[in-house]
Amino acid sequence: MLSSSERRKIIDLINCEVVPAIGCTEPIAVALCTARAAETLGAEPERITVRLSANILKNAMGVGIPGTGMIGLPIAVALGALIGRSEYRLEVLRDVTPEAVERGREMIDRRCISIGLKEGVCEKLYIEAEVEADGHRAVAVIAGGHTDFVFVSRDGEVLFDKRSPAECDDEAGEVPLTLARVWDFAMTSPVDELRFILETRRLNMAAAERSFAGEYGHCVGRTLRCDRERKVMGDSIFTRILSYTSAACDARMAGAMIPVMSNSGSGNQGIAATLPVAVYADEMQATEEQTIRALALSHLTVIYIKQSLGRLSALCGCVVAATGSSCGITYLMGGGYDQAAAAVKNMIANLTGMICDGAKPSCAMKLTSGVSTAVLSAMMAMDGRCVSPVEGIIEEDVDRCIRNLTTIGREGMDETDRLVLRIMTNKC
């Protein structure tokens, strides 16, 4: 049983990692960093130089920027400098207007924005924005987390320098997580202390509904609701889980001006942790308490896995995040800790090799793959079927299984990550 102080720290951790975000978090984080640099400069920049780690560049190249009808980093950088407010964090561009977009286009046309790789950094999440105007210069740096500023300066004077680990990581270190602790927290915490997690359902459901009513990305969610697809796949809880999850991703990746609740710096991870659980809970007429505990279990499982995997890796984060929803669905099916652990093992066995080739509209297809496996893994676990320790990277201890998965994604796939980026940046 967790103490009240440990429980409080875990709640703070969830509130730190599960936050609203508008648009794909990588270009939005770049816009956030540029906004902070421009605010520090105190004038509209005449020149902007942005230096990024490879993983940020990879995930920011192919996604729509909310409210612009445009794709990619230049417009995100321009709007961050022109109308971005750093106090909004991952909603930094929520004040965008058509007039601002036109000013952003003009800034791009003047070729005053330079974007490149930051050489010599080990941090996979690194953003450096340097802005200049009237002989003055300001620099802002984000590292470690999408909203974690570690350095700010103006005209060479250091205003802020924080090279220690981010606050979220500090909190996590004080309360080491295991799957058993995650389960204990979700099952035993007073339900009123967890009620805030329902906001994830509200925001991410709204994003899916918005997507069903429009034309976003590859329309994966809408496609799954078409008559032709229903004749093939049927109209079931399973297909509705797939359609709602992929629809929310469709809208987000295409640049819809609507917030989603993210997890560990990723909107797609937040969607994958939320919507399968929420849809299953609604379809099975779960009680409010059951829904709350299932969502808390899902989101904290994702946070636990991402602590070891890292925020950005060659292993697809949104697919990994579906592991959380598999746990939540297993609980809603009536499963206990042993069944949840079995669901995690089944997920790991199935999804080990899914690579991340950047954030883009087709991520909705990966979410569908991950979530379909989440449902299958939960059903297998409830039937007493679990991948055995003699198969692949699976071990008897579920926490060791998670470490095996995250070690592959964090270390073993480094060369894969470099190759993916090389292919992406050398397209004709």
Secondary structure, 3 states (H helix, E strand, C coil): CCCHHHHHHHHHHHHHHCCEEECCHHHHHHHHHHHHHHHHHCCCCCEEEEEECHHHHHHHCCCEECCCCEECHHHHHHHHHHCCCHHHHHHCCCCCCHHHHHHHHHHHHCCCEEEEECCCCCCCCEEEEEEEECCEEEEEEEECCCCCEEEEEECCEEEEECCCCCHHHHHHHHCCCCHHHHHHHHHHCCHHHHHHHHHHHHHHHHHHHHHHCCCCCCCHHHHCCCHHHHHHHCCCHHHHHHHHHHHHHHHHHCCCCCEEECECCEHHHHHHHHHHHHHHHHHCCCCHHHHHHHHHHHHHHHHHHHHHHCCCCCECHHHHHHHHHHHHHHHHCCCCHHHHHHHHHHHHHHHCCCECCCCCCCHHHHHHHHHHHHHHHHHHHHCCCCCCCCCCCCCCCHHHHHHHHHHHHHHHCHHHHHHHHHHHHCCC
